[in-house]
């Protein structure tokens, strides 16, 4: 439904041809003049030292300066104050190129030199430009402190009394945000026309809603859904946030063209595809070009080969202190935040590397107390050297564990959400290379020595694998080989695994619970809190089924499963024709499935289910494009508090049921009150009409009739739909005879 005029925000211009307005930023900057001093920077905030300590301070400062370009001791000029024979506290530094000077300004400004001194680094041309022509007033004026202006609370939705979640829906040219209702239609919060030009995306913790435009990216939030941030990147195609929402990566397939005097981007960004931004300041931290994947650009017939873009190209560590990029076949470049400096000034060399993945949480390895982040990588077979999987600790670059593999065609890395395990799905070929099979190499990261458990009993190729969030169970889907010349895809099988029971805090060996054969499933979607999983078939015109499973069914357990840490039960099956996407809400109570017009034009819309597969809503929508639940930040409850909640869940569930019943009762009460009000109005109308009728008869001198009789007349009048009925009553009081002669 299109929004009414009253629903639109009067402070927002909804013209779909609107460009992002950067005029206020342009006013803060002037066109940069060429003055021949672009290679110089000024370093301020240095300690004031006597002449005997000057050379030592210069050498100490050079350690930081050479990280951003080539300079030397002779290129550092540190003025001395003749009056007190001490240095002035600043220095002039010359680099070889303007780009190196710009990198030093961006990387060193407001960084700590030591515990007592923070340096400020600026371009010499900027200082001269802003200081000339009397722009700096020599008379001190106390700054004007603006009145406090309260800003929107960006996490306001978490305070909803009913604990509802929000979702965004994009259909046609409208983007709307809604409260999810279990039994009623969604409650619309905001609906805007042409809010985005391609798609919308939530930030990882749900603070911002991202809209995409030709001119760049905008972030929206707060109860008023006002614009919070904007990032100028012409032709932007994709965005990616760091896990803590502090940083943002934008990418465009076309290199940027930056002209002199751009209010946001410098000439350093010209020709680049990737920009990494600081969300708080809105400034670019660093820019990069797109690296082509290895391999030939054309096939044997000279036709160009389409190479798939790896996204995200820049991968974040769990705490966002590092972001890393794959140098295809050579190694990994790890950058330290917030200044985006290359760790140890060089990339980590890993010959032949194909892929890597950061641990999604800070690891807790046995007897390791020092800070570390881990990433897992793999390299293929090269010559007589086997394929290899490795775990590396950052920042020490220590190789924690490696494993050699043979006859490897491909490998995929799957971390468990708490970084307790990493599963390497290894596709192996036979010696004749005519058939494939899959092994699972599971690294137990938290156990001493990081042992590896191998599951090699899988006969077919694994096409999908998914760990249980915050758990130690997993589901995989396998598919057999396609017969030669067959147009029908092979049937798939779904296998469920869990550990055996073990003593203490250790995890037992992984065992197969059950395999369901002759399916068409290709997708696995775990609930955000584990236990429940949906196994589905998506993007398939012949099959579109949904199977809802419970790994901790509270019913009877089979004798063969008594030593396992799971009790698997199929709760319900459903289907959604044309399904393209599946997404759990952050609470794990609801599942939304959708059929997007971006992928086909048949019966577009969405379905909403409970975690157990009960259908709540089926809503077909023309030009339906996208559904996305709003994420929630991490819980503030401790582990003990969460255990207490689970322990007393039945008591809490009673409160929830009472709340739901009260809500339903309030809705029923509203209906009853409306009917009672209508009845009272009707009764009052009858009494008024009856009184008017009696008064009218008295004025006309007609006989008095009782109120009951008048009410009967009114009632008959109502039945005849407006016809006036008049009744004449005759009564002989006395009869006499008289003879006229």
C-alpha distance (Angstrom), angle and dihedral (degrees) to the residues before:
residue distance angle dihedral
X1 . . .
X2 3.79 . .
X3 3.81 114.7 .
X4 3.79 119.2 -105.4
X5 3.80 120.9 -121.7
X6 3.79 90.2 -101.1
X7 3.83 91.2 55.0
X8 3.78 93.9 58.0
X9 3.79 120.6 93.1
X10 3.83 106.2 -112.8
X11 3.80 90.2 -151.8
X12 3.81 93.7 59.1
X13 3.79 124.4 77.9
X14 3.79 108.4 -139.4
X15 3.78 97.6 -170.6
X16 3.80 104.2 136.6
X17 3.82 90.1 -146.0
X18 3.82 90.7 56.4
X19 3.77 116.5 128.6
X20 3.79 122.7 -147.5
X21 3.81 106.3 -94.8
X22 3.81 112.5 -126.7
X23 3.81 95.5 163.6
X24 3.80 93.5 113.0
X25 3.78 90.0 55.0
X26 3.78 92.1 48.4
X27 3.79 89.9 56.0
X28 3.79 89.6 60.9
X29 3.78 92.9 57.8
X30 3.75 136.2 54.2
X31 3.76 131.1 -152.9
X32 3.76 105.3 -82.1
X33 3.84 112.3 -119.0
X34 3.79 122.4 -143.1
X35 3.78 106.5 -119.7
X36 3.80 102.7 157.9
X37 3.82 93.0 -112.2
X38 3.79 98.9 94.4
X39 3.78 92.4 117.1
X40 3.84 93.1 61.5
X41 3.81 127.4 88.8
X42 3.79 130.7 -177.2
X43 3.80 118.0 -134.8
X44 3.80 112.7 -158.3
X45 3.81 132.7 179.0
X46 3.82 95.3 52.8
X47 3.81 120.6 149.1
X48 3.81 115.4 -96.8
X49 3.80 108.2 -117.5
X50 3.84 137.4 174.7
X51 3.82 120.5 -105.8
X52 3.79 91.9 -95.8
X53 3.83 91.5 61.7
X54 3.80 96.9 40.3
X55 3.83 96.8 91.4
X56 3.81 91.1 47.3
X57 3.83 90.9 51.9
X58 3.83 91.9 48.3
X59 3.82 91.5 52.5
X60 3.81 90.6 47.2
X61 3.82 90.5 50.2
X62 3.81 91.9 47.8
X63 3.81 90.3 63.0
X64 3.78 88.3 68.4
X65 3.80 97.2 35.9
X66 3.81 97.4 55.4
X67 3.80 90.7 57.7
X68 3.80 89.4 77.0
X69 3.80 103.5 37.7
X70 3.76 147.7 -30.1
X71 3.79 117.6 -57.0
X72 3.78 136.0 133.2
X73 3.78 142.1 -153.4
X74 3.81 92.7 -90.0
X75 3.81 89.3 57.2
X76 3.81 93.3 59.1
X77 3.83 113.6 86.2
X78 3.79 114.7 -170.9
X79 3.87 112.5 -175.9
X80 3.81 119.7 -139.3
X81 3.81 127.4 -144.3
X82 3.82 107.7 -126.8
X83 3.81 92.5 -161.1
X84 3.81 96.9 63.7
X85 3.83 98.5 13.7
X86 3.82 92.1 -123.2
X87 3.78 132.2 120.0
X88 3.82 117.6 -94.6
X89 3.82 95.1 -122.0
X90 3.81 97.1 -110.3
X91 3.80 138.6 74.6
X92 3.81 140.8 -161.1
X93 3.81 116.6 -129.5
X94 3.80 128.1 -168.4
X95 3.84 121.9 -153.6
X96 3.79 127.5 -168.4
X97 3.83 95.9 -113.5
X98 3.83 137.5 21.5
X99 3.83 89.2 -119.6
X100 3.81 90.6 59.8
X101 3.81 90.7 49.3
X102 3.81 90.6 50.0
X103 3.82 90.4 49.7
X104 3.81 90.6 51.9
X105 3.80 91.5 51.7
X106 3.79 91.6 49.5
X107 3.80 95.3 43.7
X108 3.80 103.3 38.3
X109 3.79 105.6 33.7
X110 3.83 111.1 118.8
X111 3.80 94.3 0.3
X112 3.80 124.3 140.4
X113 3.79 115.9 -100.5
X114 3.79 90.7 -175.4
X115 3.80 136.9 -29.1
X116 3.80 93.5 -68.5
X117 3.81 104.2 33.8
X118 3.81 132.5 62.3
X119 3.78 115.0 -173.3
X120 3.79 128.2 -140.6
X121 3.81 116.6 -150.7
X122 3.81 122.3 -165.3
X123 3.78 137.5 162.2
X124 3.78 113.6 -95.7
X125 3.81 89.8 -133.6
X126 3.81 90.6 55.9
X127 3.81 93.0 51.6
X128 3.80 91.9 47.5
X129 3.79 92.8 45.2
X130 3.80 95.9 49.7
X131 3.81 94.7 40.0
X132 3.81 99.5 48.8
X133 3.79 127.9 91.3
X134 3.78 94.4 31.8
X135 3.78 94.6 -65.1
X136 3.78 91.4 141.5
X137 3.78 112.0 68.5
X138 3.80 110.9 -140.8
X139 3.81 90.6 -154.1
X140 3.78 114.0 84.6
X141 3.78 115.2 -123.3
X142 3.77 120.3 -171.8
X143 3.81 109.6 -116.9
X144 3.76 118.0 -108.7
X145 3.76 110.0 -117.6
X146 3.81 108.8 -146.6
X147 3.76 119.6 -133.5
X148 3.76 115.6 -92.2
X149 3.78 111.2 -91.5
X150 3.75 116.0 -164.8
X151 3.80 113.1 -134.3
X152 3.76 130.1 -152.5
X153 3.79 116.9 -77.8
X154 3.80 100.9 -117.9
X155 3.82 94.0 -156.5
X156 3.75 97.5 44.5
X157 3.81 94.3 125.9
X158 3.81 91.3 68.1
X159 3.80 89.5 71.4
X160 3.80 95.1 64.8
X161 3.82 107.5 138.4
X162 3.79 92.8 -140.7
X163 3.81 93.6 48.8
X164 3.79 91.6 -122.8
X165 3.77 124.0 167.5
X166 3.79 126.6 -134.6
X167 3.77 130.6 -134.4
X168 3.78 135.9 -173.1
X169 3.79 121.4 -133.3
X170 3.80 124.9 -166.3
X171 3.81 118.5 -164.7
X172 3.76 130.1 154.0
X173 3.79 106.1 -25.2
X174 3.81 94.2 -34.3
X175 3.79 128.4 98.3
X176 3.80 115.7 -167.7
X177 3.80 134.7 179.6
X178 3.82 117.2 -150.1
X179 3.78 143.0 -177.3
X180 3.78 110.0 -120.9
X181 3.81 114.6 -122.5
X182 3.77 121.5 -164.4
X183 3.80 98.5 -146.8
X184 3.81 104.8 10.4
X185 3.78 134.6 59.4
X186 3.83 114.9 -79.4
X187 3.79 114.6 -81.6
X188 3.80 108.7 -121.9
X189 3.82 115.8 -132.0
X190 3.80 101.8 173.7
X191 3.81 135.2 -7.9
X192 3.78 122.7 -173.9
X193 3.77 134.8 179.5
X194 3.84 117.8 -124.8
X195 3.79 92.5 -1.6
X196 3.81 89.2 154.2
X197 3.78 136.5 16.4
X198 3.81 99.9 -144.9
X199 3.82 116.0 2.2
X200 3.81 143.5 -30.6
X201 3.80 128.4 -121.4
X202 3.80 135.2 -172.1
X203 3.80 121.1 -133.9
X204 3.85 113.4 -114.0
X205 3.83 94.7 -96.4
X206 3.79 95.7 36.6
X207 3.82 95.8 -111.6
X208 3.80 95.8 124.1
X209 3.79 138.2 33.5
X210 3.81 110.1 -146.2
X211 3.80 122.1 -144.8
X212 3.81 123.0 -168.1
X213 3.80 125.1 -138.2
X214 3.78 138.1 167.9
X215 3.80 89.3 -109.7
X216 3.81 95.7 47.6
X217 3.79 146.3 -78.2
X218 3.80 130.4 -42.4
X219 3.81 129.0 -164.5
X220 3.82 120.9 -149.5
X221 3.79 131.6 -169.3
X222 3.79 150.5 131.6
X223 3.83 128.0 76.3
X224 3.82 90.5 -66.0
X225 3.82 92.8 48.8
X226 3.78 90.2 -130.8
X227 3.77 124.1 167.8
X228 3.79 109.5 -89.1
X229 3.82 103.3 175.5
X230 3.79 140.5 3.4
X231 3.79 131.6 -163.6
X232 3.78 121.6 -162.5
X233 3.82 110.7 -136.7
X234 3.80 114.7 142.9
X235 3.80 113.9 -137.8
X236 3.81 94.3 7.9
X237 3.82 113.3 -179.3
X238 3.82 107.4 174.5
X239 3.80 139.3 19.6
X240 3.80 133.6 -163.6
X241 3.82 129.4 -173.4
X242 3.77 128.7 -149.0
X243 3.85 112.3 -113.7
X244 3.82 91.6 -103.2
X245 3.85 93.6 46.2
X246 3.83 91.9 -122.1
X247 3.79 95.2 115.4
X248 3.79 136.7 39.1
X249 3.80 132.7 -160.1
X250 3.81 119.1 -154.6
X251 3.81 125.4 -172.8
X252 3.77 135.8 -170.5
X253 3.79 126.1 -175.2
X254 3.81 89.4 -138.2
X255 3.83 116.8 68.0
X256 3.79 114.8 -113.5
X257 3.78 120.4 -101.0
X258 3.80 107.5 -150.4
X259 3.78 119.9 -174.1
X260 3.79 128.4 -158.2
X261 3.80 111.6 -82.5
X262 3.82 97.2 27.5
X263 3.84 105.4 162.5
X264 3.80 95.2 -138.3
X265 3.80 111.4 17.0
X266 3.78 126.9 58.1
X267 3.79 128.2 -144.9
X268 3.81 86.1 -98.9
X269 3.82 88.3 74.2
X270 3.81 93.5 54.3
X271 3.80 111.4 119.5
X272 3.82 93.7 12.0
X273 3.83 127.3 126.8
X274 3.81 102.7 -166.9
X275 3.80 125.7 57.7
X276 3.81 122.7 -175.2
X277 3.81 112.1 -157.4
X278 3.77 137.4 -165.5
X279 3.81 102.4 -128.7
X280 3.82 95.2 -154.2
X281 3.81 96.5 52.5
X282 3.80 99.2 27.3
X283 3.81 90.4 -133.2
X284 3.80 129.2 134.3
X285 3.81 112.5 -110.0
X286 3.79 96.3 -172.1
X287 3.80 141.7 -22.3
X288 3.80 133.4 -143.5
X289 3.79 142.0 -175.9
X290 3.80 124.0 -120.3
X291 3.80 112.9 -95.4
X292 3.79 115.4 -143.0
X293 3.81 115.5 -127.0
X294 3.81 113.8 -112.0
X295 3.78 121.1 -91.7
X296 3.79 137.0 69.2
X297 3.81 120.5 -44.6
X298 3.81 93.1 -141.8
X299 3.79 135.2 37.2
X300 3.79 127.4 -123.6
X301 3.81 90.4 -80.7
X302 3.79 92.5 51.8
X303 3.81 94.8 -106.4
X304 3.82 116.8 141.2
X305 3.80 115.2 -102.5
X306 3.79 115.5 -132.5
X307 3.79 107.5 -132.7
X308 3.77 118.2 -157.5
X309 3.80 115.4 -120.2
X310 3.79 113.7 -122.6
X311 3.80 107.8 -132.4
X312 2.89 127.8 -136.8
X313 3.80 91.5 28.6
X314 3.82 90.5 -178.6
X315 3.80 111.2 54.8
X316 3.80 122.7 -160.5
X317 3.77 128.5 -138.8
X318 3.80 115.5 -123.8
X319 3.82 93.5 -98.5
X320 3.85 94.4 38.2
X321 3.80 91.9 -122.6
X322 3.79 88.9 121.8
X323 3.76 136.9 34.2
X324 3.79 120.5 -169.4
X325 3.77 137.1 -163.6
X326 3.80 129.3 -159.1
X327 3.80 116.4 -120.3
X328 3.80 97.2 -157.1
X329 3.79 110.8 -114.5
X330 3.80 93.3 -11.3
X331 3.78 111.2 68.3
X332 3.79 146.2 -85.2
X333 3.81 127.9 -60.7
X334 3.82 110.2 -147.4
X335 3.80 117.6 -164.3
X336 3.79 125.3 -163.9
X337 3.78 120.4 -133.6
X338 2.97 142.8 -100.3
X339 3.82 94.4 22.4
X340 3.82 97.6 35.8
X341 3.80 93.7 -130.7
X342 3.79 117.7 162.6
X343 3.80 108.2 -105.8
X344 3.81 109.6 -106.9
X345 3.82 86.8 -6.7
X346 3.80 93.9 -85.6
X347 3.79 140.7 72.8
X348 3.79 122.3 -103.6
X349 3.79 106.8 -105.7
X350 3.81 114.6 -133.7
X351 3.79 108.9 160.8
X352 3.79 115.2 -135.2
X353 3.82 95.0 2.2
X354 3.81 112.6 173.3
X355 3.81 103.5 -179.0
X356 3.80 144.0 -13.1
X357 3.82 136.8 -168.5
X358 3.81 130.9 -161.7
X359 3.80 119.3 -128.8
X360 3.84 105.6 -99.5
X361 3.83 91.6 -135.5
X362 3.78 135.4 31.2
X363 3.81 105.4 -83.1
X364 3.79 122.4 -119.4
X365 3.79 102.8 -156.6
X366 3.78 121.4 -177.5
X367 3.84 112.5 -82.7
X368 3.82 93.0 -8.5
X369 3.79 111.9 130.6
X370 3.81 100.5 162.8
X371 3.78 121.7 95.7
X372 3.79 114.2 -93.9
X373 3.77 145.4 153.4
X374 3.81 122.2 -153.6
X375 3.76 134.2 -146.5
X376 3.79 128.8 -174.5
X377 3.81 122.3 -144.2
X378 3.79 139.8 173.3
X379 3.79 136.9 -152.8
X380 3.83 127.4 -162.7
X381 3.79 128.5 -123.4
X382 3.80 110.9 -74.5
X383 3.78 117.0 -170.9
X384 3.77 108.4 -51.5
X385 3.80 92.7 -15.7
X386 3.81 116.8 102.2
X387 3.77 125.7 -127.7
X388 3.78 112.6 -89.7
X389 3.80 139.0 -153.1
X390 3.79 118.0 -161.6
X391 3.80 142.1 -179.5
X392 3.81 116.3 -146.2
X393 3.82 127.9 -167.4
X394 3.80 119.2 -139.9
X395 3.03 133.1 -118.6
X396 3.82 93.0 14.7
X397 3.85 93.2 50.0
X398 3.80 88.0 -140.2
X399 3.80 115.6 160.8
X400 3.81 102.1 -126.6
X401 3.80 98.2 -176.0
X402 3.80 138.9 -8.1
X403 3.77 133.5 -172.2
X404 3.80 128.9 -167.2
X405 3.81 119.2 -136.8
X406 3.81 132.3 -170.3
X407 3.83 136.1 -152.5
X408 3.79 90.6 17.0
X409 3.81 119.9 171.5
X410 3.80 97.1 171.3
X411 3.79 142.2 -17.4
X412 3.80 136.0 -156.7
X413 3.81 126.8 -160.9
X414 3.83 119.0 -138.0
X415 3.82 119.4 -177.6
X416 3.78 121.5 -163.0
X417 3.84 109.7 -123.4
X418 3.83 94.9 -110.7
X419 3.84 92.8 45.4
X420 3.82 90.0 -117.3
X421 3.83 91.9 124.7
X422 3.76 139.4 16.5
X423 3.79 118.1 -161.4
X424 3.80 118.6 -156.0
X425 3.80 110.1 -157.6
X426 3.80 104.1 -151.6
X427 3.80 120.2 -166.0
X428 3.79 108.0 -155.9
X429 3.78 127.5 -167.6
X430 3.75 126.9 -147.5
X431 3.79 120.4 -111.4
X432 3.80 89.0 -96.5
X433 3.83 89.1 48.4
X434 3.81 89.7 -134.3
X435 3.81 98.0 113.3
X436 3.79 136.6 39.6
X437 3.80 134.3 -149.4
X438 3.79 133.2 173.8
X439 3.79 134.0 -125.2
X440 3.79 125.1 -168.8
X441 3.81 114.0 -142.0
X442 3.82 106.3 -166.7
X443 3.82 116.1 -166.0
X444 3.81 112.1 -155.8
X445 3.81 96.8 -147.4
X446 3.81 99.2 -175.9
X447 3.79 96.8 48.9
X448 3.80 123.4 90.5
X449 3.79 111.9 -83.0
X450 3.83 92.0 4.2
X451 3.84 97.3 -98.4
X452 3.80 119.1 -152.4
X453 3.80 123.1 -134.1
X454 3.81 116.0 -158.0
X455 3.79 124.3 -151.6
X456 3.80 105.4 -167.7
X457 3.79 101.1 156.4
X458 3.82 93.0 96.2
X459 3.79 109.2 112.2
X460 3.80 99.9 -174.1
X461 3.79 134.2 49.4
X462 3.81 116.8 -80.7
X463 3.82 108.9 -128.2
X464 3.81 96.9 177.4
X465 3.79 136.6 20.9
X466 3.83 131.2 177.9
X467 3.81 133.7 176.8
X468 3.78 120.9 -142.3
X469 3.85 108.4 -104.5
X470 3.83 109.7 -107.0
X471 3.79 88.5 -4.5
X472 3.79 142.6 89.0
X473 3.81 102.4 -122.5
X474 3.77 128.2 95.1
X475 3.79 144.3 -172.2
X476 3.78 127.9 -145.9
X477 3.79 135.6 -174.9
X478 3.79 122.0 -147.5
X479 3.79 131.7 -166.8
X480 3.78 130.2 -164.0
X481 3.78 125.1 -131.4
X482 3.78 118.6 -73.9
X483 3.82 111.0 -114.4
X484 3.78 113.2 -116.4
X485 3.80 111.3 -89.5
X486 3.82 93.4 8.7
X487 3.82 116.8 137.7
X488 3.81 92.4 -169.2
X489 3.81 115.9 87.5
X490 3.79 115.5 -124.8
X491 3.77 122.6 -99.6
X492 3.77 116.8 -98.4
X493 3.79 133.5 -138.6
X494 3.81 127.3 -144.5
X495 3.81 118.1 -145.6
X496 3.81 127.0 -168.5
X497 3.83 122.1 -155.7
X498 3.80 135.5 -173.7
X499 3.82 136.4 163.9
X500 3.75 124.2 -95.8
X501 3.78 117.7 -111.0
X502 3.80 112.4 -86.4
X503 3.78 136.6 -178.8
X504 3.78 121.7 -98.6
X505 3.79 120.7 -8.4
X506 3.79 95.3 -35.6
X507 3.79 123.3 114.3
X508 3.80 118.2 -125.4
X509 3.77 126.2 -134.0
X510 3.78 116.4 -69.4
X511 3.80 115.2 -103.4
X512 3.78 134.1 -172.9
X513 3.81 112.1 -108.5
X514 3.78 100.1 -176.1
X515 3.81 142.7 -25.7
X516 3.80 121.3 -146.2
X517 3.82 110.3 -156.4
X518 3.80 135.3 -161.7
X519 3.78 96.4 35.9
X520 3.80 133.4 136.5
X521 3.81 95.6 -143.9
X522 3.79 119.9 138.4
X523 3.84 104.9 160.6
X524 3.82 133.9 70.4
X525 3.81 121.1 -166.5
X526 3.80 119.5 178.7
X527 3.77 122.3 -161.6
X528 3.82 111.6 -107.4
X529 3.81 92.0 -110.1
X530 3.79 96.6 43.0
X531 3.81 127.5 -124.3
X532 3.84 95.8 86.6
X533 3.80 123.4 68.4
X534 3.79 135.9 177.5
X535 3.79 117.3 -146.5
X536 3.79 109.7 -165.9
X537 3.77 148.9 163.9
X538 3.79 113.9 -121.5
X539 3.81 133.5 179.5
X540 3.77 91.7 17.3
X541 3.80 123.6 126.5
X542 3.80 95.0 -159.7
X543 3.80 101.4 43.1
X544 3.81 132.0 33.1
X545 3.80 107.5 159.8
X546 3.81 129.6 150.2
X547 3.80 123.2 -154.1
X548 3.82 118.4 -165.6
X549 3.83 114.1 -155.6
X550 3.81 133.2 -172.5
X551 3.82 116.8 -154.4
X552 3.82 93.7 -167.8
X553 3.79 102.2 45.2
X554 3.79 109.8 175.9
X555 3.78 95.1 -144.8
X556 3.79 129.5 89.2
X557 3.79 118.6 -41.6
X558 3.81 124.0 -137.1
X559 3.78 114.4 -113.0
X560 3.81 91.3 -121.9
X561 3.83 90.5 57.9
X562 3.80 98.2 50.0
X563 3.82 92.7 105.2
X564 3.80 94.4 47.9
X565 3.81 128.7 92.5
X566 3.80 93.9 -128.2
X567 3.79 141.2 60.9
X568 3.81 105.4 -159.2
X569 3.79 120.9 -154.0
X570 3.80 132.8 170.1
X571 3.81 103.4 -132.8
X572 3.80 102.8 -176.3
X573 3.80 143.4 -23.5
X574 3.80 126.4 -138.4
X575 3.78 139.0 166.6
X576 3.79 136.7 -140.7
X577 3.79 116.0 -170.4
X578 3.79 113.0 -130.6
X579 3.81 94.3 7.2
X580 3.81 112.9 178.7
X581 3.81 105.4 164.6
X582 3.82 139.8 30.6
X583 3.79 126.2 -167.2
X584 3.82 133.9 173.2
X585 3.78 120.1 -144.2
X586 3.84 113.8 -116.3
X587 3.82 93.0 -105.6
X588 3.80 93.7 54.8
X589 3.82 92.7 -125.7
X590 3.80 99.6 108.6
X591 3.79 139.6 35.9
X592 3.80 122.8 -155.1
X593 3.79 120.5 -159.5
X594 3.77 121.5 -172.6
X595 3.79 143.3 -175.6
X596 3.80 109.6 -144.5
X597 3.78 126.0 -152.8
X598 3.80 86.9 -141.4
X599 3.81 88.1 73.8
X600 3.82 103.8 30.4
X601 3.80 140.1 -13.9
X602 3.80 101.1 -128.6
X603 3.81 121.0 113.8
X604 3.79 95.2 -28.4
X605 3.79 117.2 -165.8
X606 3.79 140.3 82.7
X607 3.80 142.9 -82.1
X608 3.80 125.9 -151.9
X609 3.82 122.4 -151.0
X610 3.77 137.2 177.1
X611 3.80 117.7 -115.7
X612 3.81 88.1 -95.6
X613 3.81 94.4 53.4
X614 3.80 101.1 -99.9
X615 3.80 109.8 149.3
X616 3.80 113.4 -121.4
X617 3.82 102.4 169.1
X618 3.79 140.2 2.7
X619 3.79 112.0 -168.7
X620 3.83 121.7 175.1
X621 3.82 111.1 -156.0
X622 3.78 128.4 -176.6
X623 3.81 115.5 -125.8
X624 3.81 90.8 9.7
X625 3.80 108.6 172.1
X626 3.78 114.7 163.9
X627 3.80 145.7 8.8
X628 3.82 122.5 -172.5
X629 3.80 129.5 170.4
X630 3.80 115.6 -135.8
X631 3.84 108.4 -110.9
X632 3.78 122.1 -129.1
X633 3.84 127.0 -137.7
X634 3.79 121.4 -113.2
X635 3.78 118.3 -66.1
X636 3.79 117.2 -97.5
X637 3.81 92.4 -148.1
X638 3.79 119.2 105.7
X639 3.80 121.1 -123.8
X640 3.81 90.8 -102.8
X641 3.81 91.0 51.6
X642 3.80 91.1 50.2
X643 3.79 90.4 49.3
X644 3.80 89.0 52.0
X645 3.80 90.6 51.9
X646 3.81 91.5 51.4
X647 3.79 90.4 47.0
X648 3.81 92.0 53.8
X649 3.79 96.4 35.6
X650 3.79 93.2 122.6
X651 3.80 90.6 58.3
X652 3.79 91.2 48.6
X653 3.79 91.0 46.9
X654 3.81 89.6 57.5
X655 3.80 89.2 55.9
X656 3.79 90.2 49.3
X657 3.80 91.5 49.7
X658 3.80 91.0 49.4
X659 3.79 89.7 50.3
X660 3.81 91.2 49.6
X661 3.80 91.5 47.4
X662 3.80 91.0 48.2
X663 3.78 89.4 51.0
X664 3.81 91.2 50.2
X665 3.81 90.5 44.5
X666 3.78 91.1 50.8
X667 3.79 89.0 52.8
X668 3.83 90.9 48.6
X669 3.81 90.4 45.0
X670 3.78 90.1 54.5
X671 3.81 90.2 55.0
X672 3.81 92.6 47.3
X673 3.80 91.6 47.4
X674 3.79 90.9 51.2
X675 3.81 91.6 51.1
X676 3.81 91.9 46.5
X677 3.79 90.2 50.4
X678 3.81 90.8 51.2
X679 3.82 90.7 49.2
X680 3.79 92.0 50.4
X681 3.78 90.8 49.7
X682 3.81 91.0 50.4
X683 3.82 92.7 48.7
X684 3.80 90.7 48.6
X685 3.81 90.0 50.3
X686 3.82 91.7 51.9
X687 3.79 91.8 50.0
X688 3.78 91.0 49.0
X689 3.82 93.5 48.7
X690 3.80 91.5 46.3
X691 3.81 91.5 52.5
X692 3.81 90.5 47.5
X693 3.81 91.0 52.2
X694 3.79 93.4 50.6
X695 3.78 91.5 48.3
X696 3.79 90.7 49.5
X697 3.84 92.5 52.9
X698 3.78 90.8 50.1
X699 3.79 91.4 52.2
X700 3.83 90.9 49.6
X701 3.80 91.8 50.6
X702 3.76 92.8 -118.5
X703 3.71 123.5 149.7
X704 3.75 118.5 -78.2
X705 3.76 115.5 -106.0
X706 3.73 128.9 -169.9
X707 3.80 122.2 -97.5
X708 3.80 88.6 -116.7
X709 3.78 89.9 56.6
X710 3.80 91.6 46.9
X711 3.78 90.5 49.6
X712 3.80 88.2 51.6
X713 3.79 89.5 53.9
X714 3.82 89.8 49.8
X715 3.78 90.5 48.9
X716 3.81 91.7 50.4
X717 3.78 87.6 47.4
X718 3.81 89.7 55.4
X719 3.79 91.9 48.6
X720 3.81 93.0 53.2
X721 3.81 90.7 52.4
X722 3.77 100.5 -120.9
X723 3.86 100.8 -25.5
X724 3.82 113.6 136.5
X725 3.81 112.2 -129.7
X726 3.81 118.1 -164.7
X727 3.82 119.7 -169.6
X728 3.84 122.9 -164.5
X729 3.77 117.9 -155.1
X730 3.90 119.0 -161.9
X731 3.77 123.4 -163.1
X732 3.92 127.3 179.5
X733 3.76 107.4 -138.4
X734 3.85 99.3 171.9
X735 3.80 135.0 -1.2
X736 3.92 124.6 -159.8
X737 3.80 134.7 172.3
X738 3.83 124.1 -142.4
X739 3.85 126.8 -174.9
X740 3.81 115.2 -142.3
X741 3.73 110.3 -158.3
